[in-house]
Amino acid sequence: MQVVKQRQRILDYFGLKKNIVALLVMVILVGLGEKMAERFLPLYLVALGGGAFSVGLLNGLDNLLSALYSFPGGYASDKLGYKHALLLFNLIAMVGYVVVIAIPNWHAVILGAILFVSWTAISLPATMDMVATVMPKNKRTMGVSLHSLVRRIPMALGPVIGGALIGAFGETQGVRLAFIVAFVLAGVALILQQVMIPDEKRTPVREGSSMAYGLTLLNTPLQNLLVSDILVRFCEQIPYAFVVIWCVSINKITPLQFGLLTTIEMTTAMLVYIPVAYLADKNTKKPFVVTTFVFFTMFPLVLIVARSFWVMVIAFVIRGLKEFGEPTRKALIMDLAPDGRKAATFGLYYLIRDIIVSIAAFGGALLWDASTAKYIVDTLGIGRALLPFFNAIASPTTNFLVAFGFGLGGTLYFALFGQDLGPAANPIA
């Protein structure tokens, strides 16, 4: 009897229900396959002859498609229900995997990536809708944190397995094998989620609901959060796709060591999720969000001096700590969104954010080296006057320093203008 009470106390503490457990299982299976392959896509593109341009294009498309998919992903969840929406999104990702497996060409990889690289973005509104529906309001940060924590398990393990496959079979064959595994795991997840997640009762979305309606829901606190979030994501995305090239190709650590760095990053994030969620549900949220923005900002600055594996360990611990207040930020968005429109409003927030941030992601290639600027001039015949400028400034150091500047601006903006909501605060109409 005492054991049963203790187990129930633990379940109540974490807010665990059948729907949430099913969601977490799906996240592990899909995420493990995805991160085995997706994390090494920049190396795969370069191995197939795509060069820095293809890496910048991939990263830019990832952010742009994350934005474009977010709002329809949220609308689909509101319209179809999160269960059927997740079924649709998994099928789309699986088609993308098939394209990459079947056609070892960098153009085909980009085409396949259009279908799978933004799976998280298109499914996240449905996931957050499910958390907001199933979890009580005073446990939403805990629910989002559990999702974020479990999502880091495949993020930690996937790159290690992917790195081992590359080490054993080479950059091209190893990545293709990783995508085969990703396809199989996504199929298993698809079956399990449909069996384990019951159909939910939904209030039909009002006819005439539109993006314009959603824009009216971005109140002043959400607008201030959005502005600071955009600047901080510039800091993250400018160097994002080039971190693996900096570590593996320039500073000559092995793919397996890079996988271990990613494991260190994810383990660090997982260690802070639960205690931070507990504190954030009981206290004001602003300090947690500011802290996470600080860690975002520090990462590219530390990476500049990370020339050995052990200094890179320090950099990736900092990168892991950037997740300190991420669940708190997502829970804040859901608190401010209206009932019945939470998924669509969440998707709209990400639509606006990621459309703008996609510019920074592609711009990272221009800052990394001058080959991208030359490719644009040679292919499109524009920007020739700017080519000497990029020849003079483009370098990994420039990329990292510009990223740091954007992060600093976003952190200061939220520290000055961000909304500080207490645990008992009501959503703002």
C-alpha positions, 0 to 999 in steps of 0.5 A, spaced: 500 500 500 505 504 501 509 503 495 502 504 491 502 511 494 509 513 493 508 511 486 502 515 485 505 521 489 511 521 484 506 520 478 502 526 481 509 530 482 511 529 474 503 530 472 504 523 468 498 520 465 497 515 459 497 520 454 503 524 456 507 517 457 505 515 450 507 522 447 514 521 450 515 514 447 514 517 440 519 522 442 524 517 443 523 513 437 522 518 432 528 523 435 533 517 436 532 515 428 532 523 426 538 525 430 542 519 428 542 522 421 540 529 421 546 532 425 551 529 420 547 532 414 552 538 413 558 533 413 554 528 408 552 534 403 559 536 403 561 529 401 556 529 396 559 535 393 555 540 395 560 545 399 558 551 404 553 553 399 549 547 400 550 547 408 547 554 408 542 552 404 540 546 408 540 551 415 536 556 412 531 552 409 530 548 416 529 555 419 524 557 413 520 551 413 520 551 421 516 557 420 512 556 414 510 549 417 509 551 424 502 555 423 499 550 419 501 544 424 498 548 429 492 549 425 492 542 423 492 540 431 486 544 432 482 542 426 484 534 426 486 533 433 493 532 436 493 524 435 491 525 427 495 531 426 501 527 429 500 521 424 500 525 418 506 529 420 510 522 421 508 520 414 511 526 411 517 525 415 518 518 412 517 520 405 523 524 406 527 519 409 526 514 403 528 520 398 535 521 402 536 513 402 534 512 395 538 518 391 545 519 394 545 526 391 546 533 394 540 536 391 536 530 392 538 530 400 535 538 400 529 535 397 528 530 402 530 534 408 524 539 406 520 533 408 523 531 414 528 536 417 522 540 420 518 535 423 519 538 430 517 544 428 510 542 424 509 537 430 511 541 436 504 545 436 500 539 436 505 536 442 504 543 446 497 542 445 496 535 448 501 538 454 496 544 455 490 539 454 492 534 459 496 537 464 493 542 469 495 549 469 500 549 475 504 543 472 504 545 464 512 547 465 513 540 468 509 537 462 513 541 457 520 540 461 518 532 461 517 533 453 524 537 453 528 532 457 525 526 454 527 529 447 534 530 449 535 522 450 535 521 443 539 527 442 544 525 446 544 517 444 543 518 436 549 522 434 554 517 438 550 512 434 551 516 427 558 518 429 560 510 430 556 508 423 560 514 419 566 511 423 565 504 420 562 505 413 564 512 411 561 519 411 556 517 405 554 510 406 554 511 414 549 517 414 545 513 409 544 507 414 542 512 419 537 514 415 534 507 414 534 506 421 530 513 422 525 510 417 524 504 421 524 507 428 519 512 425 514 507 423 514 503 429 513 510 433 507 511 428 504 505 430 505 506 437 502 513 438 496 511 434 495 505 439 497 508 445 494 515 444 486 515 445 482 520 441 480 526 444 474 530 445 475 537 441 471 543 440 471 545 433 475 550 430 471 556 429 469 558 421 473 564 419 479 563 424 485 565 420 492 568 421 489 575 422 485 572 428 492 569 431 495 576 430 491 579 435 493 574 440 500 576 440 499 581 446 505 585 448 508 580 453 508 575 447 511 581 442 517 582 447 518 575 448 518 574 440 523 580 439 528 578 444 527 570 442 528 572 435 535 576 436 537 570 441 536 565 435 540 569 430 545 568 435 544 560 435 543 559 428 548 563 425 553 558 427 549 552 428 550 548 421 558 550 421 559 547 429 560 540 426 565 543 421 569 547 426 569 541 430 571 535 425 574 538 419 577 544 422 580 542 429 580 535 427 576 531 432 573 525 430 566 524 428 565 519 434 568 525 439 563 530 436 557 525 438 560 525 445 560 532 445 553 532 443 551 527 449 555 532 454 550 537 451 544 533 452 546 530 458 547 537 461 540 540 459 537 533 462 540 535 469 537 542 469 530 540 466 526 538 472 529 542 478 528 548 474 521 546 472 519 545 479 522 552 481 519 556 475 512 553 476 512 556 483 516 562 482 516 568 477 519 566 470 523 571 467 529 570 471 529 563 468 528 565 461 534 571 462 538 565 464 537 561 458 538 567 453 545 568 457 547 561 455 545 562 448 550 568 448 556 565 451 556 559 447 559 562 440 564 566 444 567 560 448 567 556 441 572 561 438 577 558 443 575 551 443 581 548 439 581 542 443 576 536 445 577 538 452 575 546 451 570 543 446 567 540 452 566 546 456 563 549 450 558 544 449 556 544 457 554 551 456 550 549 450 547 544 454 545 550 459 542 554 454 536 549 455 535 552 462 529 556 461 526 553 454 521 549 457 519 555 461 518 560 455 514 555 451 509 554 458 509 562 458 506 562 451 501 556 452 499 560 458 498 567 454 494 563 448 487 562 449 483 556 450 481 552 443 487 556 439 493 554 443 496 550 438 495 555 432 497 561 436 503 557 438 505 555 431 504 563 429 509 565 434 514 560 431 512 562 424 514 569 425 520 567 429 523 562 424 521 566 418 526 572 420 531 567 423 532 563 417 535 569 414 540 569 419 541 561 418 543 562 411 547 569 412 551 564 417 554 561 410 556 568 408 560 570 414 563 563 414 567 563 408 567 567 401 565 561 397 558 562 398 558 570 396 562 567 390 557 562 388 551 567 388 555 572 384 557 566 379 550 563 379 545 569 379 550 575 377 548 579 383 552 582 389 559 582 385 561 589 388 560 586 395 565 580 394 571 584 396 567 585 403 566 578 404 573 576 402 576 580 407 571 579 413 568 572 412 571 567 417 569 562 422 571 567 428 567 573 424 561 568 424 562 566 432 562 574 434 556 576 430 552 571 433 555 573 440 553 580 438 545 578 436 545 574 443 547 580 447 542 584 444 536 579 445 538 578 452 538 585 454 532 586 451 528 581 454 531 583 461 529 590 460 522 589 457 520 582 458 514 580 462 515 577 469 509 573 470 508 570 477 505 562 478 498 565 480 498 570 474 492 569 469 493 569 461 492 576 458 487 577 454 
